[in-house]
Amino acid sequence: MGQPEGGFRSGAEWLAGTMESEYPDLPVQIAEVFDSHRAGDLLVFAREGWDFDRSNVGGHGSAAAADMLVPMVFSGPGIEPGGVIPAARTVDVAPTVIEMLDGRKLGEYRFDGRSLLQEMMERK
């Protein structure tokens, strides 16, 4: 896995360091699962292409890159068409949209994610 070397890393650093791996963002995702007092002691994923239920012919939510990587498309003033941000998380959508609608309100809320607006405006 392409994890960052040594010491503590932020969620953004883990995401960037694991983006090209078979399981992008997995260290952060696992830590967040076990952060809940309702979490069990064991986390099990079915192997890619397999499932725990015969009747399930499709699914989502595994740790595999095919389930973790989803496109995000934004458009608006100052956002260049065709810009690419190498790594983002779905929790970044809400703060991004709020900042796009009224950036003054962004500080009034707490988010797990971050706004991508500035980064999108800097990508040319």
C-alpha positions, -999 to +999 in steps of 0.1 A: +000+000+000+013+035-007+010+048+028+029+078+041+062+071+059+066+075+097+047+093+124+012+107+127-006+116+094-038+136+089-067+121+071-059+142+040-023+128+040-035+092+043-060+098+015-032+113-007-008+085+002-033+057-005-052+070-035-034+048-060-036+017-038-061-012-039-078+002-008-077+041-010-084+059+023-087+026+042-067+037+073-089+067+079-121+048+072-113+020+097-103+046+123-136+063+119-156+030+122-138+022+155-142+058+168-179+050+175-188+035+209-212+013+189-185-004+169-177-040+174-142-055+179-138-069+144-143-054+109-147-079+080-148-071+043-158-096+016-131-101-011-137-081-042-163-100-064-176-119-034-204-113-009-216-126+024-251-131+010-259-153-021-290-132-029-270-100-032-262-095-069-245-061-064-234-039-037-214-010-025-195+001+005-166-022+004-130-010+009-120-017-027-110+011-050-140+004-073-164+013-044-143+040-028-136+061-059-165+081-072-165+111-096-174+146-082-184+173-107-187+209-098-195+240-119-197+276-111-180+310-114-143+308-112-141+271-115-122+261-146-138+234-168-118+201-168-099+208-136-090+177-115-084+174-078-063+143-072-080+132-040-112+142-021-138+125+000-176+125-002-177+143+032-161+173+013-193+178-008-214+196+019-188+222+029-180+228-007-216+234-017-222+257+013-191+277+005-202+280-031-237+292-020-226+316+008-190+313+020-197+335+050-219+308+065-192+281+063-177+289+097-211+284+114-210+246+108-187+218+118-179+193+091-158+161+089-149+172+054-133+204+039-144+228+012-128+221-021-138+254-036-104+272-033-086+242-046-110+240-076-105+277-083-067+273-083-067+244-107-063+256-142 
